């Protein structure tokens, strides 16, 4: 965030307009995100209990891959299996959630600077 205290009222006004445009752009990006899913995706390989199975060989040939998405929401951890046919959709949802978080962080940074500049303009 820039220090606004050394800028002139005209410079602050231009910066306010720039920040307002940037915030509007962030809002537009948020509206375009699509489905969201928090968490992380992992790939699992398992060993079964069947004697003589290939997963018990040396070297083992484990069963899988199996995909899981894990997340914590409102203090509760959850894990869900993801079917291979849904993998691309879940990856897109996870990416959209990451974009959401980055956009909100950007919006907060811009809004904080904007609020400071507006207060300084009121003091002039």
C-alpha positions in Angstrom: 0.0 0.0 0.0 1.3 3.4 -0.9 1.7 6.2 1.7 -0.9 8.8 0.8 0.2 11.4 3.3 2.8 13.0 1.1 0.5 13.3 -2.0 -1.4 16.3 -3.1 -5.3 16.4 -3.1 -5.2 16.1 -7.0 -2.9 13.1 -6.8 -5.1 11.5 -4.1 -8.2 12.1 -6.3 -6.5 10.3 -9.3 -5.4 7.5 -7.0 -8.9 7.1 -5.6 -10.3 6.9 -9.2 -7.7 4.2 -10.0 -8.5 2.2 -6.9 -12.2 2.4 -7.6 -11.6 1.0 -11.1 -9.4 -1.7 -9.8 -12.0 -2.7 -7.2 -14.7 -2.8 -9.9 -12.5 -5.1 -11.9 -12.0 -7.4 -9.0 -15.8 -7.5 -8.4 -16.3 -8.4 -12.0 -13.8 -11.2 -11.8 -15.6 -12.6 -8.7 -18.9 -12.6 -10.5 -17.3 -14.8 -13.3 -15.7 -17.5 -11.1 -18.3 -20.3 -11.3 -18.5 -23.2 -8.9 -16.2 -23.2 -5.9 -14.7 -25.9 -3.8 -12.3 -25.3 -0.9 -9.6 -27.9 -0.1 -6.8 -29.9 -1.7 -6.8 -32.9 -4.0 -4.7 -36.0 -3.3 -4.0 -39.2 -5.2 -4.1 -42.4 -3.1 -2.9 -45.9 -3.9 -4.1 -48.8 -1.6 -3.2 -52.3 -0.6 -6.1 -54.7 -0.1 -6.4 -57.6 2.2 -6.6 -60.3 -0.4 -3.8 -62.9 -0.1 -1.8 -63.3 -3.3 -3.0 -60.0 -4.8 -0.6 -58.0 -7.0 -0.6 -55.3 -4.4 1.3 -57.7 -2.1 3.9 -58.6 -4.7 7.6 -57.5 -4.5 7.6 -54.8 -5.7 3.9 -54.1 -5.0 1.5 -53.0 -7.6 -1.0 -51.0 -5.5 -4.6 -50.4 -6.4 -5.5 -47.0 -7.6 -5.3 -44.2 -8.2 -8.1 -43.0 -6.0 -8.7 -39.3 -5.6 -9.8 -37.5 -2.5 -10.5 -33.8 -1.8 -9.9 -32.7 1.8 -11.0 -29.5 3.4 -11.9 -27.8 6.7 -15.0 -25.7 6.9 -16.3 -24.0 10.0 -13.8 -26.0 12.1 -14.9 -29.4 10.7 -12.5 -31.4 8.6 -13.9 -33.5 5.7 -12.6 -35.8 3.1 -14.6 -36.9 0.0 -13.7 -39.4 -2.7 -13.7 -38.1 -6.2 -14.7 -40.3 -9.1 -12.3 -40.2 -12.1 -15.1 -38.8 -14.3 -15.5 -35.9 -11.9 -11.8 -35.1 -11.6 -11.6 -32.3 -14.1 -14.7 -30.6 -12.6 -13.3 -30.8 -9.1 -9.9 -29.4 -10.2 -11.7 -26.5 -11.8 -13.7 -25.9 -8.6 -10.6 -26.0 -6.5 -8.8 -23.5 -8.8 -11.9 -21.2 -8.7 -11.7 -21.2 -4.9 -8.0 -20.3 -5.0 -8.9 -17.4 -7.4 -11.7 -16.3 -5.0 -9.3 -16.1 -2.1 -6.6 -14.2 -4.1 -9.3 -11.8 -5.5 -10.7 -11.1 -2.0 -7.2 -10.5 -0.7 -6.6 -8.1 -3.5 -9.9 -6.3 -2.9 -9.1 -5.9 0.8 -5.7 -4.4 0.0 -7.3 -2.0 -2.5 -10.2 -1.1 -0.2 -7.9 -0.4 2.7 -5.8 2.0 0.7 -9.0 3.6 -0.7 -10.5 4.1 2.8 -7.3 5.8 4.0 -7.2 8.2 1.0 -10.9 9.1 1.5 -10.2 10.0 5.1 -7.2 12.1 4.1 -9.4 13.9 1.5 -11.9 14.7 4.2 -9.2 16.3 6.4 -8.1 18.7 3.6 
